């Protein structure tokens, strides 16, 4: 067998070795440079970021929610407060079988299934060692039942919290509103640093409008924690800033008088301080108890409220829209004077109906036999429809629209509440734009007595009456008079609008007619004027809910209650130095003089008596 002999090449092996040395050194140098760069980044460039992360491994920032501000009426009576409440809470990690515990608690306290479902939803958002509320706002009976069984429920405890409470229940619900749990949509839009640790937010009324001021500013506590995240010690604390206390212009005693006076009727009463625009009464009946909304109203209870035919959740003072009826007549009369279409002493004849030339349709007066010859003061006093049919024809719909618009008809008043409706002030342009129809002269006539397309809210009507009483100076209604904050006292949104340029002396006839409504034998509201040392200027209104065919008779006793006319009344007093303006709307109250006027009379008399006592 042949043998193979290899010749050794020392130079080649040396070059190969050196190359390997160079590659290894290059790799080591590159690795060293990379380590140095990373070290520089960690120690210098990213020092603050990583130092914070390291700190958070042992220190947690815990939000400290502020105390919500209190809401008072104008006399310092509490309308919304924070009260201690007991909550049944579970700590999941301390409970061996949580489903068994929940089942026994449900049986013990007769809890609905939705409470258990809510608990599971909340539990998913919390850590196992955090307590989760099962039953907020426990009743005394629930507390007693659980107290005797507490030893059999390890990991279940009773905690105390501050919750919102509304001591006047349904009386002021539509004004004050309520708070409720923050929902998913609200959570996305809230400034989270300010709402960390806060579970409730204003949902309605003043609670919603002034949410930012009532909420305050969240504080923070630096909490030392262990590796599992449990709190060990508080290192530092930035105290929260409590929410502002709000003082409303509302007089809750006056509100109660108005609310009670509505009795079994649905309706609204709004009273305004003529000089400032501050709202004294803002009653909408029926109301509702806002307290169940705070802790979470049951689905069954909410359905009952929402589907009630009386609509207790509907804010009639703010959103209710009604034909103004004859309460519009003083404004139409004033328009006639301002446009020089008529003079106050000028008489028009009322035979009991009015017809347009060449048309058979009769526009009826409320008095079948007519009023005969009436001037402006008597037309207002006795609410003569024929006088205002004729005057409306003389004015024309465009003049009426333009004049009434100055008093805020058809517009939002700008009150500091969400959800106000604007009403409707009709015009040919509006009808063409919305209904694609031309305007008819007959529609002008019925507009002159506040019927037809006119729609006003009780708030609008009160504001227009205050403006009239104020000799044309427009006021903006508002509810918050002042805010008491840690920094001091802040004034509410009191605002004055422009003054309507009214010619001298024109209001004299209007006021005289309105005073006669209350203080003359022929007045339609004369019963509220007896025995008072001042004069009330008012105007009744009775607005149809449905149209009556030509020749048909309106017989109240033969029609359904829901088809009866709405009763209205507007007034201000004292007539020579107005301090309060009131608007009352009573749904299906039939007669403004007999149903609506006495309500306004009670409010006016109580308020002026209070002023005298002060």
C-alpha positions in Angstrom: 0.0 0.0 0.0 1.3 3.5 -1.0 1.8 6.0 1.7 0.7 9.8 1.4 3.1 12.4 2.7 1.8 16.0 3.5 4.2 18.9 3.2 3.6 21.4 6.2 3.1 25.2 5.2 4.1 27.3 8.2 3.5 30.6 6.5 -0.1 29.8 5.5 -1.0 28.5 8.9 0.4 31.7 10.4 -1.7 34.0 8.1 -4.8 31.9 9.0 -4.1 32.3 12.7 -3.6 36.0 12.4 -6.8 36.5 10.5 -8.7 34.7 13.2 -7.1 36.9 15.8 -8.1 40.0 13.9 -11.7 38.8 13.5 -11.9 38.0 17.2 -10.5 41.3 18.2 -12.8 43.2 15.9 -15.8 41.3 17.4 -14.6 42.1 20.9 -14.1 45.8 20.1 -17.5 46.1 18.5 -19.1 44.4 21.4 -17.3 46.6 23.8 -18.4 49.7 21.9 -22.0 48.5 21.9 -21.9 48.0 25.7 -20.4 51.4 26.2 -23.1 53.0 24.0 -25.8 51.2 25.9 -24.3 52.1 29.2 -24.2 55.8 28.2 -27.8 55.6 27.1 -29.0 54.0 30.3 -26.9 56.2 32.6 -27.3 59.5 30.9 -29.8 59.8 28.1 -32.5 57.5 29.6 -31.6 58.1 33.2 -34.8 59.9 34.2 -37.1 57.5 32.4 -35.6 54.4 33.9 -35.2 56.0 37.3 -38.9 56.7 37.3 -39.7 53.1 36.3 -37.5 51.7 39.0 -39.1 54.0 41.5 -42.5 52.8 40.5 -41.5 49.3 41.3 -41.8 50.4 44.9 -43.8 53.6 44.9 -47.2 54.1 43.4 -49.1 57.4 42.8 -52.6 56.9 44.2 -55.2 59.5 43.2 -57.1 61.2 46.1 -60.5 62.3 44.8 -61.8 65.8 45.9 -65.0 66.3 47.9 -67.8 67.4 45.7 -69.2 70.9 46.3 -72.5 71.5 48.0 -75.4 73.1 46.3 -77.5 75.6 48.2 -80.6 77.7 47.4 -80.6 81.5 47.8 -81.3 81.2 51.5 -78.6 78.7 52.3 -80.8 75.6 52.3 -79.0 72.5 51.1 -80.2 71.1 47.8 -77.4 68.6 47.2 -75.0 67.3 49.8 -72.5 64.5 50.5 -73.6 62.0 53.1 -71.9 58.9 54.6 -73.1 55.7 53.1 -72.4 52.1 53.9 -71.2 49.8 51.1 -70.9 46.0 51.1 -67.6 45.1 49.5 -65.7 41.9 48.7 -61.9 41.3 48.5 -61.6 38.4 46.0 -58.2 37.1 47.0 -59.5 36.6 50.6 -62.5 34.5 49.5 -62.0 30.8 48.8 -65.1 30.3 46.7 -66.4 33.6 45.5 -69.4 32.2 43.6 -70.6 30.4 46.8 -70.1 33.6 48.8 -72.1 35.6 46.2 -74.9 33.1 46.2 -75.2 33.2 50.0 -75.1 37.0 50.0 -77.8 37.1 47.3 -80.0 34.9 49.4 -79.3 36.7 52.6 -79.9 40.2 51.3 -82.4 39.4 48.5 -80.1 40.9 45.9 -81.3 41.0 42.2 -79.2 39.3 39.6 -78.2 42.6 38.0 -76.3 43.4 41.2 -74.3 40.2 40.8 -73.6 41.0 37.1 -72.5 44.6 38.0 -70.1 43.1 40.6 -68.5 40.7 38.1 -68.0 43.6 35.6 -66.4 45.8 38.2 -64.3 42.9 39.5 -62.6 42.4 36.1 -61.3 46.0 36.3 -59.7 45.6 39.7 -56.8 43.6 41.2 -57.6 40.6 43.4 -56.5 42.3 46.6 -58.7 45.4 45.9 -62.2 45.5 47.4 -65.1 45.6 44.9 -68.5 47.0 45.8 -71.4 44.6 45.7 -74.1 46.7 47.4 -73.5 50.4 47.6 -75.8 52.5 49.9 -77.0 49.7 52.1 -80.2 50.2 54.0 -80.4 49.8 57.8 -82.2 46.5 57.3 -79.4 45.2 55.0 -76.8 46.4 57.5 -78.5 44.5 60.3 -78.9 41.3 58.4 -75.3 41.2 57.3 -73.9 42.3 60.7 -75.2 39.1 62.5 -73.8 36.9 59.7 -70.5 38.7 59.1 -68.3 35.9 60.8 -69.5 33.5 58.1 -68.4 35.7 55.2 -64.5 36.1 55.4 -63.3 38.6 52.8 -66.6 40.5 52.9 -66.7 43.9 54.7 -68.7 47.0 55.1 -67.0 50.3 54.1 -68.1 53.9 54.5 -68.1 56.3 51.6 -69.5 59.8 50.8 -72.4 59.7 48.3 -74.6 62.4 46.9 -77.9 63.0 48.5 -80.8 65.2 47.4 -82.9 66.1 50.5 -85.8 67.7 48.5 -86.3 64.6 46.3 -88.7 65.3 43.4 -89.2 69.0 44.3 -85.9 70.2 42.7 -84.8 67.3 40.6 -85.2 69.1 37.3 -83.1 72.0 38.5 -80.4 70.4 40.6 -80.2 67.2 38.5 -78.1 64.3 39.8 -74.8 62.5 39.6 -74.3 59.0 38.4 -71.6 56.5 37.7 -69.2 57.5 34.9 -70.0 55.3 31.8 -67.6 54.1 29.1 -68.4 57.0 26.7 -67.8 59.6 29.4 -64.6 57.9 30.4 -63.2 58.4 27.0 -63.8 62.1 27.0 -62.9 63.1 30.5 -59.5 64.5 31.5 -58.3 61.4 33.3 -55.7 63.0 35.6 -58.6 65.0 37.1 -61.0 62.1 37.3 -58.6 59.4 38.7 -60.4 57.9 41.6 -63.7 59.6 40.8 -66.6 57.3 40.1 -69.4 59.8 39.7 -70.2 62.7 37.4 -73.0 65.2 37.0 -75.6 63.8 34.6 -78.4 66.4 34.6 -79.3 69.9 35.7 -76.9 72.1 37.7 -74.9 69.0 38.6 -74.1 68.6 34.9 -73.7 72.3 33.9 -71.3 73.0 36.7 -69.6 69.6 36.8 -66.0 71.1 36.6 -66.6 73.6 39.4 -68.4 71.1 41.7 -65.8 68.3 41.1 -62.7 70.2 42.3 -59.1 69.0 41.6 -57.8 65.5 42.4 -54.9 65.1 44.8 -52.2 62.4 44.8 -50.5 60.3 47.5 -47.1 58.5 47.0 -47.7 55.1 48.4 -44.8 52.6 49.1 -45.8 49.2 47.9 -44.3 45.7 48.0 -43.5 43.5 45.0 -47.2 42.4 44.8 -48.3 46.0 44.6 -49.9 46.2 48.1 -49.7 49.4 49.9 -47.2 49.6 52.8 -46.8 53.3 53.7 -47.7 56.8 52.5 -44.6 58.8 51.7 -46.0 62.1 50.4 -49.3 63.6 49.6 -50.7 66.4 47.5 -54.1 67.2 49.0 -57.1 67.5 46.7 -58.9 70.8 46.1 -62.5 70.5 47.1 -65.2 71.4 44.6 -66.9 74.9 44.8 -70.0 75.3 46.8 -72.8 76.7 44.6 -75.5 79.1 45.8 -78.5 79.2 43.4 -80.9 82.0 42.9 -83.7 79.5 43.5 -85.9 79.8 46.6 -86.8 76.3 47.6 -89.7 77.4 49.8 -91.1 79.3 46.8 -90.4 76.3 44.6 -92.5 74.1 47.0 -95.4 76.6 46.9 -95.4 76.5 43.1 -95.0 72.7 43.0 -97.7 72.0 45.5 -100.0 74.5 43.8 -99.9 72.6 40.6 -101.6 69.8 42.6 -102.5 66.9 40.5 -101.9 68.7 37.2 -98.8 68.3 35.0 -97.2 71.6 34.2 -94.5 74.1 35.0 -94.0 77.4 36.9 -91.1 79.7 36.3 -90.5 82.9 38.3 -87.7 85.4 37.5 -86.2 88.3 39.4 -87.1 91.1 37.0 -84.1 93.2 37.9 -81.4 90.6 37.6 -82.7 87.6 35.7 -82.1 85.3 38.6 -84.5 82.4 38.5 -86.6 82.1 41.7 -88.8 79.2 40.8 -88.2 76.5 38.3 -90.9 73.9 38.9 -91.8 71.0 36.6 -94.4 68.6 37.8 -94.4 65.7 38.1 -90.8 65.4 39.2 -88.8 62.3 40.2 -86.5 61.3 43.1 -82.9 61.7 41.9 -81.4 59.7 44.7 -81.7 56.2 43.2 -79.8 57.4 40.2 -76.7 58.1 42.3 -76.1 54.5 43.3 -77.6 53.0 40.2 -81.3 52.8 39.6 -82.7 49.4 38.9 -83.8 48.6 35.3 -87.3 48.1 36.5 -87.6 51.4 38.3 -86.1 53.3 35.4 -88.5 51.7 33.0 -91.4 52.7 35.2 -90.2 56.3 35.1 -89.4 56.4 31.4 -92.7 54.8 30.3 -95.0 56.7 32.7 -97.7 58.6 30.7 -97.1 61.6 33.0 -93.4 61.7 31.9 -91.8 62.7 35.2 -88.3 62.7 33.6 -89.5 65.4 31.2 -88.4 68.9 32.2 -91.5 70.9 31.2 -90.1 74.2 32.4 -87.0 73.9 30.2 -88.1 71.7 27.3 -91.9 71.8 27.3 -93.4 73.6 24.3 -96.9 75.0 24.3 -99.0 77.5 22.3 -98.9 80.7 24.3 -102.6 81.5 23.8 -103.8 84.8 25.0 -100.7 85.4 27.1 -99.2 86.7 23.7 -101.9 89.5 23.4 -100.0 92.2 25.4 -97.0 91.7 23.1 -99.2 91.9 20.0 -100.9 95.0 21.3 -97.5 96.6 22.0 -96.4 95.7 18.4 -99.5 97.5 17.1 -98.5 100.6 18.9 -94.8 100.4 18.0 -95.6 99.9 14.3 -98.2 102.7 14.5 -101.0 100.4 13.2 -103.4 101.4 16.0 -103.8 103.8 18.9 -104.7 102.6 22.4 -108.0 104.5 22.6 -109.1 103.3 19.1 -112.0 101.0 19.3 -112.7 97.9 17.1 -116.1 96.2 17.0 -116.4 92.6 18.2 -119.6 90.8 17.1 -118.4 87.5 18.4 -116.5 86.4 15.2 -114.2 87.7 12.5 -114.1 86.9 8.8 -111.6 87.7 6.0 -113.0 89.4 2.9 -114.4 86.8 0.5 -114.1 83.9 2.9 -117.0 82.2 4.8 -114.8 80.9 7.6 -115.6 82.5 10.9 -112.8 83.1 13.4 -114.7 82.9 16.7 -114.3 85.0 19.8 -114.3 83.1 23.1 -117.5 85.1 24.0 -120.3 83.9 21.8 -122.2 87.2 21.7 -119.1 89.3 21.3 -117.7 92.2 23.3 -119.1 95.0 21.2 -116.8 98.1 20.8 -113.5 97.6 22.6 -110.3 99.7 22.9 -106.9 98.2 23.6 -107.1 98.3 27.4 -110.5 96.5 27.4 -109.3 94.1 24.7 -106.5 93.0 27.0 -108.6 93.0 30.1 -111.4 90.9 28.6 -109.0 89.0 26.2 -111.1 89.9 23.2 -110.1 87.6 20.3 -111.7 89.6 17.5 -109.8 92.7 18.5 -106.5 90.8 18.1 -107.6 89.0 14.9 -108.1 92.5 13.4 -104.9 93.8 14.8 -102.9 90.9 13.6 -104.2 91.5 10.1 -103.2 95.1 10.3 -99.8 94.2 11.5 -99.0 91.4 9.2 -97.2 88.2 10.1 -93.7 89.6 9.3 -94.1 92.6 11.7 -95.4 90.3 14.4 -92.5 87.9 13.9 -89.8 90.7 14.0 -91.3 92.4 17.1 -91.8 89.2 19.1 -88.3 88.0 18.3 -86.9 90.9 20.3 -88.5 89.5 23.4 -86.8 86.2 22.8 -89.7 84.2 21.4 -88.4 81.3 19.2 -84.9 81.4 20.8 -83.2 79.8 23.7 -82.9 82.1 26.7 -79.3 81.1 27.5 -80.0 79.8 31.0 -77.2 77.9 32.6 -78.8 74.4 32.1 -78.3 71.9 29.3 -81.1 70.8 27.0 -83.2 74.0 26.6 -85.5 74.0 23.6 -85.8 77.1 21.3 -89.6 77.0 20.7 -91.1 78.3 17.4 -91.8 81.8 16.2 -93.6 81.3 12.9 -93.0 83.4 9.8 -93.7 82.9 6.0 -90.0 82.2 5.5 -90.0 79.5 8.2 -93.1 77.8 6.7 -91.7 77.8 3.2 -88.3 76.4 4.4 -89.8 73.7 6.7 -93.1 72.8 5.1 -92.6 74.0 1.5 -95.9 75.9 1.8 -97.0 79.5 1.5 -98.3 81.5 4.3 -102.1 82.1 4.5 -103.8 85.2 6.0 -105.9 83.1 8.2 -102.7 81.9 9.9 -101.8 85.5 10.6 -105.1 85.9 12.4 -104.7 83.0 14.8 -101.1 83.9 15.3 -102.4 87.2 16.8 -104.1 85.2 19.6 -101.1 82.9 20.3 -102.4 79.9 18.4 -101.4 78.3 15.2 -97.7 77.4 14.9 -96.5 79.4 18.0 -94.6 77.2 20.5 -93.0 78.6 23.7 -91.5 77.1 26.8 -92.6 78.3 30.2 -89.0 79.7 30.7 -89.3 81.7 27.5 -92.6 83.0 28.5 -91.3 84.1 31.9 -88.3 85.8 30.3 -90.5 87.7 27.8 -92.8 88.8 30.7 -89.8 90.0 32.7 -88.5 91.9 29.7 -92.0 93.5 29.3 -92.0 94.4 33.0 -88.5 95.7 32.7 -89.6 98.3 30.0 -87.8 96.4 27.3 -84.5 95.6 29.1 -83.8 92.1 28.2 -82.4 89.8 30.9 -80.8 86.4 30.6 -82.2 83.9 33.2 -79.6 82.2 35.3 -79.6 79.8 38.3 -76.1 80.0 39.9 -75.7 83.3 41.9 -72.2 82.7 43.3 -69.5 80.0 43.7 -67.6 79.7 47.0 -64.2 78.4 46.1 -60.9 78.0 48.1 -59.7 81.0 46.3 -62.7 83.2 47.2 -66.2 84.1 46.0 -67.0 84.1 42.2 -70.2 85.6 40.8 -72.4 83.5 38.6 -73.2 84.3 34.9 -75.5 87.3 35.4 -76.0 88.9 32.1 -78.1 91.7 30.7 -79.0 91.9 27.0 -79.9 94.8 24.9 -82.8 97.1 25.7 -85.7 97.0 23.2 -86.3 100.5 21.9 -89.9 101.2 22.9 -91.6 104.5 22.4 -92.5 106.5 25.4 -96.0 105.9 26.8 -96.8 102.8 24.8 -96.4 100.5 27.8 -99.0 102.5 29.7 -101.9 101.0 27.9 -100.4 97.5 28.0 -99.8 97.7 31.8 -103.2 99.2 32.4 -104.9 96.4 30.5 -102.8 93.8 32.4 -103.6 95.4 35.8 -107.3 95.3 34.9 -107.0 91.6 34.2 -106.4 91.1 38.0 -107.9 94.2 39.6 -111.1 95.0 37.6 -114.6 93.4 37.8 -114.3 92.3 34.2 -110.7 90.9 34.6 -110.2 87.2 33.8 -108.0 86.7 36.9 -109.7 89.0 39.3 -109.9 86.5 42.1 -106.1 86.7 42.8 -106.1 90.5 43.3 -108.2 90.7 46.5 -106.7 92.0 49.7 -103.2 92.8 48.6 -101.6 96.3 49.1 -100.0 96.4 45.6 -101.1 95.6 42.0 -100.4 92.6 39.9 -100.2 93.0 36.1 -101.2 89.7 34.4 -102.7 88.0 31.4 -104.6 84.8 31.2 -104.3 82.3 28.4 -106.3 79.3 27.3 -104.7 77.3 24.5 -106.4 74.7 22.5 -104.8 71.2 22.4 -106.8 70.2 19.3 -108.7 72.1 16.6 -112.5 72.5 16.7 -114.4 72.2 13.5 -116.3 75.2 12.1 -119.7 75.3 13.9 -118.7 72.7 16.5 -118.9 73.4 20.2 -116.2 72.9 22.8 -117.9 71.2 25.7 -115.3 70.5 28.4 -117.5 68.0 30.3 -117.8 65.8 27.1 -114.2 65.5 26.1 -111.3 63.4 27.4 -109.2 65.1 30.1 -106.1 64.9 27.8 -107.9 66.9 25.1 -108.9 69.8 27.4 -107.3 73.2 26.8 -104.0 74.1 28.5 -104.3 76.9 31.0 -101.7 79.7 31.1 -101.0 82.8 33.1 -98.2 85.4 33.0 -97.8 88.2 35.5 -95.4 90.6 37.2 -95.6 92.6 40.5 -95.8 95.1 41.9 -97.0 96.6 38.7 -95.5 100.0 39.4 -92.1 98.6 40.5 -91.8 95.0 39.2 -89.7 92.6 41.3 -90.9 89.3 40.1 -92.2 87.9 36.8 -94.1 84.6 36.7 -95.2 82.2 33.9 -97.5 79.3 34.6 -98.5 76.5 32.3 -101.0 73.9 33.4 -101.6 71.0 31.0 -105.3 70.4 30.4 -106.1 73.0 33.2 -108.8 74.4 30.9 -109.0 78.0 32.2 -106.1 80.3 32.8 -108.0 82.5 35.1 -109.3 79.7 37.4 -106.4 77.3 37.4 -103.1 79.0 36.3 -103.6 82.5 37.8 -104.1 81.3 41.4 -100.8 79.4 41.2 -99.0 82.6 40.1 -100.8 84.6 42.7 -99.5 82.3 45.5 -95.9 82.6 44.3 -96.1 86.4 43.9 -97.7 87.0 47.3 -95.2 84.7 49.1 -92.2 86.3 47.4 -93.2 89.9 48.0 -94.1 89.1 51.6 -90.7 87.6 52.1 -89.1 90.7 50.7 -91.1 92.9 53.0 -90.1 90.8 56.0 -86.4 91.1 55.0 
